[in-house]
Amino acid sequence: MISKRVQYFLAAMISALAPALAGAERYNLQTPQTIIAHEIYDLHTLIFLICCAIFVVVFGMMTYSILKHRKSLGHKAEQFHENTMVEIAWTVVPFIILIGMAIPATKTVIAMKDTSNPDITIKATGHQWKWGYDYLQEGVSFYSSLATPRDLVTDQSPEGRKKREGYANYLLEVDNPVVVPVGKKVRIITTANDVIHAWWVPAFGVKQDAIPGFVRDTWFRADKTGIYRGQCAELCGKEHGFMPIVVEVVEQDKYVQWVAEQKKKTAANAAASGAMDGKGVYDKYCLACHGAGVAGAPKLGDKAAWAPRIKQGSDLLYAHALKGFKAMPPKGGATDLPDAQIKAAVDYLAAAAK
């Protein structure tokens, strides 16, 4: 029987540790939602336990040796120079430990790289600073940008800080999330339009660099429906913290419905883009940067900023807009627009500054 003192001690320890146990997930990996994420989580736990065991054994032996074999007790240091058994032991034991770690780690890495036979293939292109998605089989394309209001980000007043503290999913929401069906293998092809980005969704166990001029790939299969959030995980410039990733996992019938809606929206946008004037292109594609002066973009109507640019001539302005210039990607990221409409937007911006 356990004594009452021991029972009281255990109860007190459990009460003291309860808050830490309740918030353990906050300091650990996110709850895994794919088979790869489960394997990564299990591998992380296994290696952590091995490291803890090594810590206990090594420091336990050190502590025991220091206390029981100290000079004040009359002990003299032993010489292990060229001791064959010791040499073999400290070579073989670490080798066995490393093999015990390497075998499950290798299996997980190989599984992470197996992108064969996907049900859906999505190309994710990193831009400064948003993501572009192309569903290669469905013919659906869209951009995904930060949806958190800009004034909420820039407001440094006490009221603004209070609003941010109570704002759900601050800097982790987008206007157009990635939508995929539950239980289907989704292959993500990553590349970038300007600098290195990284497509990272922790709950899926997915993190893949997006490199300009290169194509990389990864995959996931979500276990259950829900909304899962991630971020660009490669420092990509001034707005790096403002390009989140949101993946919405839905049932198959809802996914089919979403694809149909996206195709209709794409067709409507294509029809509308054919009739847009310079102001229309600016309002839809240029306002986000030129309206707020993001990353050095000259603001609409700022005569001081536009004067030296206008002096360079319209041909150079057109070239910068079409091919990209500094932080601005080609066509401002609206690569589906005709050149004539991009030039019309340039003319609108230049005219507003005269």
Secondary structure, 3 states (H helix, E strand, C coil): CCCHHHHHHHHHHHHHHHHHHHCHHHHCCCCCCCHHHHHHHHHHHHHHHHHHHHHHHHHHHHHHHHHHCCHHHCCCCCCCCCCHHHHHHHHHHHHHHHHHHHHHHHHHHHHHCCCCCCCEEEEEEEECCEEEEEECCCCEEEEECECCCHHHHHCCCHHHHHHHHCCCCCCCCECCCEEEECCCCEEEEEEECCCCEEEEEHHHCEEEEECECCCEEEEECCCCCEEEEEEECCCCCCCHHHCEEEEEEECHHHHHHHHHHHHHHHHHHHHHHCCCCHHHHHHHHHHHHHCCCHHHCCCCCCHHHHHHHHHCCHHHHHHHHHHCECCECHHHHCCCCCHHHHHHHHHHHHHHCC
